[in-house]
């Protein structure tokens, strides 16, 4: 490897790793805040939260890597151009294409690596993060008795007006609804005050109530005794309850019940799933079309209400049949036909929604499949765009390069996002929608690289500004001349 290649590669990789680390950290923090409602208040330790973020982070690579490549290339080549290092290279016969060669090869290899990453690591991360998220959703909020509302703890529902004392262990105005084995609320306990004798983190919670009543709706064996024995009421000065908390939040977070969603599948699995779904979808469409076509609701209504002796003499034309008073009564035909037509329309609308969801599932599989290939070319084209822009604007650092990088990346990202959203409802082809942003990047990257190699500016406005200036001068000349004549 030439010295110049090592120098450029070292400068670029240093910036790429720095930018990638910073961007990855920002996106992980954003992910944490995105799922804060699902993670907070459930007594999760830092290991579980870190594990979730670790499993989720591979999904962020398709966003972070292109942005990092674009910003790092723009900063690297902008700095080289700003320090006149490109001018020194050109004076020795090294063109921009030659200066791009080493990093172009690097990004080809990087694209191949990201392809295998998206085909193996991302599906595995999706499998682990999705199942962990579903398991976390089963967890109840941590055991904490809040004032003024009912708090479900094990087999009871408790409400207190106020908590006070050390560690809020003393309770005031306690109301407890206790569930019976038939899962009905037949027992209500009210007390003036209460005290928790043990911590809520212990397997058993000892709760002592003072000065209250226990109400229980007694279910008699005979229905006739219900009015005679409506409920039981017991007054107490001290009432002790032991609440079993051993089964509270007893959820296996490592359980994996979901393994077949499209984001968890590799390329070969996606292709099999797409073929299976398309065959099943076509068969269902054909079956519905055949069954619906056989059901001529108006003719069936006519034949159903017509005597068997007259069914063979029915006219083939429905409207002739309706206006024929010898065979049919118009009002009866129209009423039954309207009912049948409305039923058919409802059936069609139901099937339309079903087919739409089916087609959307197929399109999501196709989009996921194509996304694994687009990442190969996205990083390469964004590198060329960043390098060419850096050579043109001759500005390094985090000022203008950062602004341009964000604008270009957001344009690239939202074009792809809008295309994929349109492809989900089958407005455009999933293949075209997934590759749309890449198709736009490719000519843009080639044009910018050619302009940077030819030492041309980013945009040449001389051809536009010069004619306008000439017209303004001519108009000003005639106006001045007219004023002098007057």
N, C-alpha and C positions, 0 to 999 in steps of 0.2 A: 504494500500500500504506500502510495506517495505521501510525502510530508504534508502537502497541502490538503490531501484527503483526510489524514489523521487530524489535522488542525481543525478543519471545518466540522468533521464528525464529532470531535471532542467538545467543541463549542456548542454544537447543536444538542447533543445528548445531555449536556449539563443543564441547558435551559429546558429541554423536554422533560427531564425527570423532575425538575423543580416545579415547572408549571403543572405537570400531571399530578404531583403530590398535593399542591395547593388546591387545584380544581377538584380532585377526588375528596379531599377533606371538606370542601364547601358543599359538595353534593351529598356527602354522607350526613353532614349536619342538617341539610335540607330534608333528607329522608327521615332523620330522627324526628324532626318537627312535624313531618307529614303524618307519621304514625304515633305521635305523642299521645293521642286520645286512646289508642289501643294498648299502649305500654304503661301509661301512668296509672298509679293508684292500685296496682295489683301485686305489690310486694315483690317485684322482680329484682334479682340481684344484677350486678354489673356484668356477670358472666353471660347470663341469658340475653341481655340487651346487646352485648358485644357480639354474641353468636348470631343473633338476628341480623345485625348490620353487616357482619362478615358474609353471611349467606346472600344478603340482598345486594351487596356491592358489585358482584359481576355484571348485574344488569345495567350498572352505570357506565361500564366501559364503552359501549357504543356512543355514549354522549360525551364522556370526558376525553377519550382518546382523540377524536377528530378536532375538538377545540384545542387541546394541548398541542397537537401537531401544527395546526394553523398558527397559533400564537408563537410557538417556539421557532418555527421557520421564519416567520415575519421578523421576529426580534433578532435572530441570528444573521440573516442576510441584510437586514436593515443596518445592523451594527457594522458589518463588514463594508457596506457601501458608505456609511457615514464616516468611517475612519479611513476612507480612500484605499482600503485593502483590495477592493475590486479593481480600482484603477491600476494598482501595482500588478495585480494578476494579469490584466489585459495587456499591460506593457510588456509582459513576458510571454504573451501569446496564449494565455489561458482564458478561454471564453466562459460565458455564464453556463453553457451546457456542460462544459467540463467540470465546473465547480459544483454543478448539481449531480454529477454522475454518482459519486459515492453515496450520497444520501438518497438518491433515487433507488439504487440497489437495496439500500437499507430498508426503505419503505415497501419495496416489493416483498422482501423477507418478512417485514412487520405485518403486511397484509395477510400473508400466508399464515403467520402465527395467530393473528386475530381471528382468522377463519376457523382454525382448530379450536381456539379459545371459545368462540361463539357456538361451536358445535358440540363441545364437551363440557366446559366449565360452566357456561351460562345455564344450560338445562339442569345441571346438577344443583347449582345455586338456587335456581327457581324451585326445584323440587324441595329442597331443604327449607327455604324461606317461606314458601307457600304453606307447607304443612305446619311449620312452627307458628306461623301467623294464625292459622286456623285453630291450633291448639291453645294459643294464648287467648283467643276470643272466647274459649270456654271458661277461662278463669273469671271468678267473681272479684270485684274490688276487695282490697284488703279489709280485714275485719276491723271496722271502726264505727262506733256508734255516734252518729251525728245528731245534733239537737234539732227538734221540731219536725223530723220526718221519720217514717218507718224504715228500719234497717233490718234486712233479712239475715239472720244468723242461724245456720243449721236448720232446725225444725221450728224456729220461732221467728216472729216479726215484732220488733221492739221499737217503741218510740218514747223519748224522754224530753221533758221540757227544758231541763238544764243539767249540766255536768259541772262538778266543782271538786275541790280537794286535790290531794296529791295524785298526779297522773290521771285526773278526771275520773277517779274511781267511784265517787259518790254521784248518785242520780236522783233527780227530783221529778215527781209526777210521771210515773212509769206506766205505760200501757203495753201489754204483751198479748199477741195473738199466737196461740200455740196450735200447730197442725196435728191432727189426729191421724191414725194409720190409714183412714179412708181419704186423706188429703183434703179434708174439709176443715173449715175454721169453726170448730165447735167449742173451743176453750178460750176465754178472755180473762186476763188477769190485770187488775188495776191496783196500784200501790202509791202511797204518798211519797215514798223514797226507796232507794235501793243502794246496794253496795256490791262492787265486784271484788271478790276475795282473791282472785287469781288473775294473771295477765291474759289478755286475749290471744297471745301467741302460744299459750299452753294447750295441750291436747284436750283438756277439759276446763270449761269456764264455770266457776262457781259464782252464782248470782244470788244474793240474799235480799229479799224484799220485806218492807216493814209497813204495817198498818194498811191493809188493803183487802180486796175481795177477789174471789175466784169464781167466775161464772162458767158453767158448762151446760151446753144443750144436750140433754139426755135423749138418746134415740130409743124409744120403747120398742119392745118386741112386737107388740100389737099396735095397729094403727089407731085403734079406739082409745088407747091410753095416752095419745099425744097431747090432747087437751088437758088431761088430768095431771100429767107430769111434763110441764113445758120446759123447765130447766132447773139446775141446781145452783145454789149460791152458798159460798162458804167464806166467812170472815176470818182473817188471820192477823196476828200481830207480827209474826215473823214467818217467812216462807222461803225455803231454800231450794234453788234449782241448780242442777248440774247439766250443762250443755255440752254434748259431745261434738268436738271440733275436728276429730281425726279424719273425717271424710270431707271436710271443707276444702275445696280447691284441690281435690285429689285427681289431678290431670297429668297424664303422661305426655310431656312436651316432646319426646322423641318419637312419638307415634307418627307413622306416615300412611295415611289412608288415601291420599291423592297422588297418583303417579302417572296419569295419562293425559294431562292437559297439554295443549299444543305447545306451550312455552317450555315444557319439560322434555320435549322430544328432540332427537337428533335428526339429521337430514334423511337418513334411510327410513326412520320411523315416521317422519312427516310425509314422505312420499307414499308410504303404505297407507297412512291415515287418509290422505287426500284421495287416493284411488278408491279406497273403501267407501268414504263418504260420498264421492261422486256417483259411484255405482248404486249405492243405496238411495241417493237422492233421485237419480234417473228412474229407478224402479218404482219409487213412491209416486213420482210425477206421472209415469205411464199408467200405474194402477188407478190413480185418482182420475186421470183423463178418461180411461176406459170405462170406469164405473159411472162417472158423471155423464159421459156421452150416452151410455145406455139408458140413463134415467131421463126420459122425455116426460117431464112432469105433467105437462098439459095433456098429452096423449094418454098417460097413465090415469089421470083424473077422469078423462072422458070415458075410457074403457071401464074404469072401476064403477062409474055411476050409470053405465049403460047396460041394459039387459044383454045377456049372452047371445040371445038370438039376433040382436041388432048390432053387435060389435063388428061382425064381418062386413056389414054394409056401411060402416063409417066412411065418410069421404076422406081422401088423403089430405086434402087442404084443411087446416085447422079452422081458418076463418069461414070457409064455407060450412064447416061443421057447426060453428057457433051460430051463424045466422039461419041455420036450418031448423025451423020450428017443429018440423015433423019428428025430429030425432032428439033434440036437446032443448033444454030450457036455458036461456041465456044467463039469467041471474045466477043459477047454480054453477054453470061453467065458469063464470067470471070470479065468483067468490072462492071456489076451490082452486082456481088457477092462481089467484093473487096469493093465497096462503102458501101454495107450493113454490111459487117464484120467490117469495120472501124467504122461505126456508132454504132454497138453493142459494140465494145471495148471502145469507148468513154462513152457510157452509163454505162458500167460495172465500168469504172474508177470513174465516177461521183458517182455511188451508193456505190462504195468501200469507198470513202472519207466520204460520208454521214453516212454509217454504222460505220465507224471508230469513227467519232465524237459522234454518238449515244452510242456506246459501251464505249467510254471514259467517257461520262456523267454518265452512270450506274456505272462504276468502281469508279468514284469520290464519288458517293453516298455511295458505299460499304466501301470505305476507311474511309470516315468520320464517318460512323456507327461504324466500328471496332476500330477507334481511341479512342472512348469514353470508351471502355473497357480496352484497353492496358494501359491507364494511371493508372489504379488501381494497376497493377502488376509491372509497371516500377519503381515506387517509392519504393516499398517493396524490389525488387531485388537490386536496386542501394543502398539502405540502408544496406543490408546484405554485399554487396561487399565493401562498404566504411568502415563498422565496422570491417570486417575481415582484410582488408588491414591495417587499423589503428592499430589493435592488432599485426599484423605481422611486419610492418616496425617500430613500436614503435616510431613514430614521430608525434608530434602535430604542431600547428601553421599554417602559410600560406606558407611555403616553399615547401617541397616535396609533402605534401598532395594536395596543389593547383595544382601542375603540373600533378600529377596522376589523380586528379578529372577531369581536363580539357581533358586529353587524353582519359580517359574512356568514358566521356560524348560525346566527339566528335565522337568516334568510334560508340557508341550506336546511336547517332543522324544520322550520315551519312549512317549507314547500313539501318536504317529505311527510310531515304530520298531516297536512291537509289532504295530500294525495292518498294516504292510508285511510283516513276517515272516509273519503269518497269511495274507496275500494271496498270498504266493509259493507256498504249497502248496494254494491255491485254497480255503482254509477260509472266507474272506469275499471279497467283491467287491473287485478292485483299486481301483475308483473310490471305494468307500466307505472302504476302508482308508487311502487317500491323503488323503481329505478329512475323516477322522474328527477329527483334532486341530483342524482349522479350524472344523468344526461345533460343537465344544465351546467354542472360544474366542469365537465370535460372540455367543451369548447372555450369556456371562460379561462380555464387553466392554460390551454394551448395558446390562446391569443395573448394573454398576459406574459407568458414565457417568451414568446416571439418578440413582443414589444420591448421587454427588458433586455433581451439579447441584442436587439438593434439600437439600444440606448435611446429609445423613444419614451416620451412621458406616458403617464397613465391615461390621460385623455387629451387629445389635441383639439383645442378650441379655435385655432387660428382660422380654419376653414369656415367656421360659423361666425366668429366675431368680426373678421375682416370685412365681409360684405355688408354687415350691419353698420360698421363704422363708416364705410364709404357712402352708404345711403344717407346717414345722418349728416355727413359733411356736405353732400349735394343739397339736401333740404335746407341746411343752415345757410349755404351759399346763395340759393335762390331767395330765401327769406330776407337776407341782408341786402341783396341787390334790389329787391322790390321796395324795401324801406328807403333806400337812397333815392330811387326814382320818384317816390311819393314826396 
